[in-house]
Each structure stands twice: as C-alpha cells, then as structure tokens.
Amino acid sequence: MAGYKYIGKRIYFLKVDGRVILDTGEAEGWVNQTTTEDDWRIYTELSKYNKSEVDYIELKWGEFKTEFAECTSYRVNVETKTLEFDYTPVPPAPDVPTSPTLHERMETQENRNNEQDDIMFEQSYKIAMLELNTASLSSLE
C-alpha cells in the first residue's frame, strides 16, 4: 500500500527557447508519481510536440512556492536548466464595450413607454379641456 506523499511538479519546456509548455503541478495524498512516459500519454499539451523538441525539470514539493505565487510568468534557461521568473506587471485589460443586458434593454423600453403614456395623458387632458371650453362657449351663444 502506498503511503501519503508530497510530489513536486514537473515542468516541460521547449529546448529551443525554454518556453514552458506544461507544468504538471504538485500532488499531495495517497498518489503515485507519474513517469515521463505516463505524462506523454496523459497530457495532450505534450502530444503537440516531438519528444526530441522537449525537455523537463523536476522540482521538489513546495520548491519556489513564493516565486510562483508572485511572478507573472516564468521560463527555463535551456543552458543551465534553471527557472527564470519574470515579475513584470501585467497591464490592465482594456475596457471591452458590452451591449446592454436583456434586463437593461427592457428597463429602457419600459421607461420610453412610461414617457409616451405621460405625453398621451397630457395630450388627452388638453383635448378634453379644449372640448370643455368649446362646449362652454357654444352654450353661451
């Protein structure tokens, strides 16, 4: 029976430029360590590349925990097979115009309808007053 384990992450990268293509993440519990052959079967990201184009490094459980939490990106130095962390702030996402929601469109239409109702009521009132005044004038003649 396998015991409780703490397994570090395996990071696969392109040999040509050190770009990370897969970070397997860490595992904790009653888990089994995978082999690189297992990884090639399990992770579809790896199947996009030839094995000859890819290399990997293995980290211990919790290794570089702070760096991973604080960096904006990372790569592998292909000559030294060490991680290089980048802390360049990510610019805020541009404002993307959005169309009004159905609720907002319905509310706008309801407001228009209410305004039209108010105008129609005012016009009806004015017409009724004119008719009343006309009737009053007719009765005087």
Backbone as numpy.savetxt, mean C-alpha at the origin, in Angstrom:
# Nx Ny Nz CAx CAy CAz Cx Cy Cz
12.36 -36.24 17.56 11.52 -35.06 17.56 12.40 -33.82 17.56
12.08 -32.89 16.70 12.85 -31.66 16.60 12.49 -30.74 17.76
13.51 -30.04 18.27 13.27 -29.12 19.37 12.94 -27.73 18.86
12.65 -26.86 19.79 12.35 -25.46 19.48 13.61 -24.82 18.93
13.45 -24.10 17.79 14.63 -23.54 17.11 14.44 -22.07 16.79
15.57 -21.41 16.63 15.63 -20.03 16.13 16.48 -20.08 14.87
15.86 -19.83 13.72 16.58 -19.94 12.45 16.72 -18.55 11.84
17.95 -18.22 11.49 18.22 -16.93 10.87 17.77 -16.90 9.42
17.86 -15.73 8.84 17.42 -15.58 7.46 18.52 -15.92 6.47
18.10 -16.32 5.29 19.00 -16.55 4.17 18.67 -15.49 3.13
19.68 -14.78 2.67 19.47 -13.71 1.71 20.11 -14.09 0.39
19.27 -14.19 -0.63 19.73 -14.51 -1.98 19.91 -13.21 -2.75
21.00 -13.12 -3.51 21.30 -11.90 -4.26 21.91 -12.23 -5.61
21.84 -11.25 -6.52 22.45 -11.43 -7.84 23.95 -11.22 -7.74
24.70 -12.13 -8.29 26.16 -12.05 -8.25 26.70 -10.83 -8.97
25.98 -10.36 -9.98 26.48 -9.28 -10.81 26.48 -7.93 -10.09
25.44 -7.68 -9.25 25.36 -6.35 -8.63 24.98 -6.35 -7.14
24.73 -7.50 -6.57 24.41 -7.57 -5.14 22.97 -7.25 -4.81
22.15 -7.09 -5.85 20.73 -6.79 -5.60 20.06 -8.00 -4.96
19.36 -7.74 -3.84 18.68 -8.82 -3.11 17.43 -9.22 -3.88
17.30 -10.53 -4.11 16.11 -11.02 -4.80 15.20 -11.82 -3.87
15.75 -12.25 -2.73 14.92 -12.99 -1.77 15.53 -12.91 -0.38
14.69 -12.58 0.57 15.04 -12.62 2.00 14.07 -13.63 2.59
14.56 -14.77 3.04 13.67 -15.83 3.52 13.04 -15.51 4.86
13.58 -14.50 5.55 13.05 -14.17 6.87 13.53 -15.15 7.91
13.23 -14.82 9.15 13.63 -15.68 10.26 12.48 -16.59 10.63
12.81 -17.68 11.29 11.78 -18.63 11.75 12.07 -19.00 13.20
10.98 -19.20 13.92 11.10 -19.55 15.33 10.04 -20.59 15.64
10.40 -21.56 16.46 9.43 -22.56 16.88 9.91 -23.96 16.55
8.96 -24.85 16.41 9.29 -26.23 16.06 9.35 -26.31 14.54
10.38 -25.72 13.99 10.55 -25.60 12.55 11.82 -26.30 12.13
11.91 -26.59 10.86 13.11 -27.22 10.32 13.81 -26.25 9.38
15.12 -26.26 9.43 15.93 -25.44 8.54 15.79 -25.99 7.12
15.57 -25.10 6.16 15.51 -25.54 4.77 16.92 -25.54 4.19
17.09 -26.30 3.14 18.35 -26.27 2.40 18.18 -25.29 1.25
19.27 -24.95 0.59 19.15 -24.07 -0.57 18.34 -24.77 -1.68
18.46 -26.07 -1.78 17.67 -26.81 -2.77 16.18 -26.69 -2.45
15.84 -26.78 -1.16 14.45 -26.58 -0.75 13.97 -25.20 -1.18
14.80 -24.20 -0.92 14.43 -22.82 -1.24 14.14 -22.65 -2.73
14.95 -23.27 -3.58 14.74 -23.15 -5.02 13.41 -23.79 -5.44
12.97 -24.78 -4.70 11.67 -25.40 -4.99 10.52 -24.58 -4.40
10.73 -23.99 -3.23 9.67 -23.31 -2.48 9.39 -21.91 -3.00
10.44 -21.12 -3.24 10.28 -19.70 -3.55 10.27 -19.44 -5.05
9.16 -18.94 -5.56 9.04 -18.67 -7.00 9.97 -17.53 -7.43
10.33 -16.63 -6.50 11.24 -15.53 -6.85 12.56 -16.07 -7.40
13.02 -17.18 -6.83 14.29 -17.76 -7.27 14.18 -18.40 -8.65
13.01 -18.93 -8.96 12.86 -19.63 -10.24 12.98 -18.69 -11.44
12.97 -17.39 -11.21 13.11 -16.42 -12.30 14.57 -16.29 -12.75
15.49 -16.90 -12.03 16.92 -16.75 -12.30 17.57 -18.11 -12.49
18.72 -18.10 -13.17 19.55 -19.30 -13.25 20.34 -19.38 -11.96
20.55 -20.59 -11.48 21.31 -20.77 -10.23 22.71 -20.16 -10.33
23.27 -20.15 -11.53 24.63 -19.61 -11.71 24.67 -18.09 -11.53
23.51 -17.42 -11.60 23.45 -15.96 -11.44 23.28 -15.52 -9.99
23.00 -16.48 -9.12 22.57 -16.16 -7.76 23.53 -16.72 -6.74
23.73 -15.95 -5.66 24.50 -16.42 -4.51 23.67 -16.10 -3.27
24.14 -16.50 -2.10 23.38 -16.23 -0.88 24.33 -16.07 0.30
23.80 -15.44 1.34 24.48 -15.40 2.63 23.47 -15.84 3.69
23.98 -16.40 4.77 23.11 -16.82 5.86 23.43 -15.99 7.08
22.37 -15.53 7.75 22.53 -14.73 8.95 22.03 -15.53 10.16
22.57 -15.21 11.31 22.10 -15.83 12.54 20.79 -15.16 12.96
20.06 -15.85 13.82 18.81 -15.32 14.35 19.07 -13.94 14.98
18.31 -12.94 14.56 18.41 -11.61 15.14 19.58 -10.77 14.67
20.43 -11.32 13.83 21.60 -10.58 13.35 21.16 -9.39 12.50
21.70 -8.22 12.77 21.38 -6.97 12.08 19.92 -6.55 12.29
19.31 -6.97 13.39 17.91 -6.66 13.65 17.65 -5.15 13.59
18.47 -4.35 14.25 18.29 -2.90 14.27 18.49 -2.31 12.89
19.51 -2.75 12.18 19.78 -2.24 10.84 18.62 -2.50 9.89
18.08 -3.73 9.94 16.94 -4.06 9.08 15.73 -3.20 9.43
15.52 -2.93 10.71 14.38 -2.15 11.15 14.50 -0.68 10.74
15.72 -0.16 10.68 15.92 1.27 10.43 16.28 1.62 8.98
16.74 0.66 8.20 17.18 0.99 6.83 16.01 1.14 5.88
16.27 1.82 4.77 15.25 1.93 3.73 15.48 0.89 2.64
16.71 0.40 2.54 17.01 -0.68 1.60 18.37 -1.27 1.98
18.69 -2.40 1.35 20.00 -3.02 1.58 20.37 -3.85 0.38
21.66 -4.12 0.27 22.18 -4.94 -0.81 23.35 -5.74 -0.24
23.89 -6.62 -1.05 25.05 -7.41 -0.64 26.24 -6.95 -1.47
27.34 -6.66 -0.80 28.59 -6.35 -1.49 29.09 -7.67 -2.05
29.15 -7.79 -3.38 29.47 -9.08 -4.01 30.92 -9.50 -3.77
31.80 -8.54 -3.53 33.21 -8.89 -3.30 33.44 -9.41 -1.89
32.79 -8.78 -0.90 33.02 -9.17 0.50 31.91 -10.05 1.06
30.80 -10.16 0.32 29.61 -10.91 0.77 29.12 -10.40 2.12
29.16 -9.05 2.27 28.62 -8.43 3.47 27.45 -7.53 3.08
26.59 -7.28 4.05 25.43 -6.43 3.79 25.82 -4.97 3.82
25.22 -4.20 2.94 25.37 -2.75 2.92 23.98 -2.15 3.06
23.78 -1.40 4.14 22.47 -0.82 4.44 22.41 0.62 3.96
21.26 1.00 3.44 21.04 2.37 2.99 19.96 2.99 3.87
20.24 4.19 4.35 19.31 4.87 5.24 18.74 6.14 4.62
18.85 6.26 3.30 18.31 7.42 2.60 16.81 7.48 2.82
16.29 8.62 3.32 14.84 8.70 3.55 14.07 8.52 2.25
12.98 7.84 2.35 12.10 7.64 1.19 11.21 8.87 1.09
11.18 9.52 -0.09 10.33 10.70 -0.23 8.86 10.33 -0.07
8.06 11.27 0.42 6.63 10.96 0.56 6.00 10.68 -0.80
5.03 9.83 -0.79 4.33 9.48 -2.03 3.59 10.71 -2.55
3.56 10.89 -3.86 2.83 12.04 -4.41 1.34 11.90 -4.15
0.68 13.05 -4.06 -0.77 13.03 -3.92 -1.38 12.48 -5.20
-2.20 11.51 -5.05 -2.85 10.90 -6.19 -4.30 11.38 -6.19
-4.71 12.02 -7.29 -6.10 12.47 -7.31 -7.06 11.29 -7.21
-8.06 11.49 -6.42 -9.05 10.43 -6.27 -10.41 10.95 -6.70
-11.21 10.08 -7.21 -12.57 10.47 -7.58 -13.43 10.34 -6.33
-14.50 11.14 -6.26 -15.36 11.08 -5.07 -15.96 9.69 -4.89
-16.17 9.34 -3.64 -16.79 8.06 -3.35 -18.26 8.12 -3.71
-18.90 6.98 -3.77 -20.33 6.92 -4.08 -21.10 7.74 -3.04
-20.72 7.62 -1.79 -21.39 8.38 -0.72 -21.25 9.88 -0.96
-20.05 10.32 -1.32 -19.82 11.75 -1.58 -20.63 12.23 -2.79
-20.70 11.42 -3.85 -21.48 11.79 -5.03 -22.96 11.88 -4.70
-23.45 10.94 -3.90 -24.86 10.96 -3.52 -25.16 12.18 -2.65
-24.26 12.52 -1.75 -24.45 13.69 -0.90 -24.48 14.98 -1.73
-23.60 15.08 -2.71 -23.58 16.24 -3.60 -24.89 16.35 -4.37
-25.35 15.22 -4.89 -26.62 15.23 -5.64 -27.78 15.59 -4.73
-27.77 15.09 -3.52 -28.84 15.40 -2.56 -28.85 16.90 -2.25
-27.68 17.49 -2.09 -27.59 18.94 -1.85 -28.15 19.72 -3.04
-27.82 19.28 -4.26 -28.36 19.94 -5.46 -29.89 19.84 -5.49
-30.39 18.66 -5.19 -31.84 18.45 -5.18 -32.50 19.37 -4.14
-31.89 19.47 -2.96 -32.45 20.34 -1.92 -32.45 21.80 -2.37
-31.37 22.23 -3.02 -31.30 23.60 -3.52 -32.39 23.84 -4.57
-32.59 22.87 -5.46 -33.62 23.01 -6.49 -35.01 23.04 -5.85
-35.22 22.22 -4.82 -36.50 22.22 -4.10 -36.76 23.60 -3.48
-35.70 24.18 -2.89 -35.84 25.50 -2.28 -36.20 26.55 -3.33
-35.55 26.50 -4.48 -35.83 27.46 -5.56 -37.26 27.27 -6.06
-37.67 26.03 -6.25 -39.04 25.77 -6.73 -40.07 26.25 -5.71
-39.81 26.06 -4.42 -40.72 26.52 -3.37 -40.85 28.05 -3.41
-39.68 28.72 -3.53 -39.68 30.19 -3.60 -40.46 30.66 -4.82
-40.25 30.03 -5.96 -40.94 30.42 -7.19 -42.45 30.17 -7.04
-42.81 29.03 -6.47 -44.24 28.73 -6.26 -44.87 29.75 -5.34
-44.17 30.15 -4.30 -44.67 31.15 -3.36 -44.89 32.48 -4.07
-43.89 32.87 -4.89 -44.01 34.14 -5.62 -45.19 34.10 -6.58
-45.37 32.98 -7.27 -46.49 32.84 -8.20 -47.81 32.91 -7.43
-47.89 32.24 -6.31 -49.12 32.26 -5.51 -49.41 33.67 -5.03
-48.38 34.40 -4.62 -48.59 35.78 -4.16 -49.04 36.66 -5.32
-48.46 36.47 -6.50 -48.88 37.25 -7.67 -50.34 36.96 -8.01
-50.70 35.66 -7.97 -52.08 35.28 -8.27 -53.03 35.88 -7.24
-52.61 35.87 -5.98 -53.44 36.45 -4.92 -53.60 37.95 -5.12
-52.49 38.62 -5.43 -52.56 40.06 -5.69 -53.41 40.37 -6.92
-53.28 39.57 -7.96 -54.07 39.77 -9.17 -55.56 39.58 -8.86
-55.85 38.54 -8.07 -57.26 38.28 -7.71 -57.80 39.42 -6.87
-56.97 39.95 -5.98 -57.41 41.07 -5.13 -57.67 42.29 -5.97
-56.82 42.53 -6.95 -57.00 43.70 -7.83 -58.25 43.53 -8.70
-58.51 42.31 -9.15 -59.67 42.05 -9.98 -60.95 42.27 -9.20
-60.94 41.92 -7.94 -62.15 42.07 -7.13 -62.45 43.53 -6.83
-61.44 44.38 -6.91 -61.62 45.79 -6.66 -62.25 46.48 -7.86
-62.15 45.97 -8.99 -62.66 46.60 -10.21 -64.09 46.43 -10.39
